[in-house]
Amino acid sequence: MPISLSAKKSLRKSIKNRKVNSKFRDKVKSTIKKYLLKPNEAGLKEVFSMLDKAKKNYVYHQNKVARLKSRMSKKLVKPTADSKSTPDPPLKKGGSKKVVAKKKVSEEMS
């Protein structure tokens, strides 16, 4: 247990912050889960807002926020105008290589 007054205050403060941060993390997680069930633009905007607030208040590290935002934006499937077209066939491996003519040793000396 803390002995000095400042240590006691620090303990009270950390307990309070842990509760607040825990509730906020739960709120972020529930928002993300709700978005993943039905991805749409409004849900993505709400998730981004929550993640930005979490970064601002140091609940999540900025790299984690960036990673989550990237993953959430990939989940959003935008309808394309040309939805009936088939995707391009995969490219063949190997392809054409440039052939460079080699000089003979005797030609270089003369």
RARA-V182485 format. One record per pair of residues at least 12 apart in sequence whose ideal C-beta (glycine too) atoms are under 10 Angstrom apart, sorted by the first residue. I is the first residue (numbers start at 1). J is the second residue. Records with the same first field share a line. If there is no record, write none. Layout:
I=J, J
This chain:
17=57, 58, 59
20=57, 59
21=54, 57, 58, 59, 60
22=59
24=50, 53, 54, 57, 59, 60
25=54, 59, 60
27=50, 53, 54
28=47, 50, 51, 53, 54, 59, 60, 65, 68
29=50
30=50
31=43, 46, 47, 49, 50, 51
32=46, 47, 50, 51, 68, 71, 72, 75
34=46, 47
35=47, 48, 50, 72, 75, 76
36=71, 72, 75
39=72, 73, 74, 75, 76, 77
40=76, 77
41=76, 78
43=72, 75, 76
44=69, 72, 73, 75, 76
47=68, 69, 72, 73, 75, 76
48=65, 68, 69, 72, 73
50=65, 68
51=64, 65, 66, 67, 68, 69, 72
52=65, 69
53=65
54=68
55=68, 69
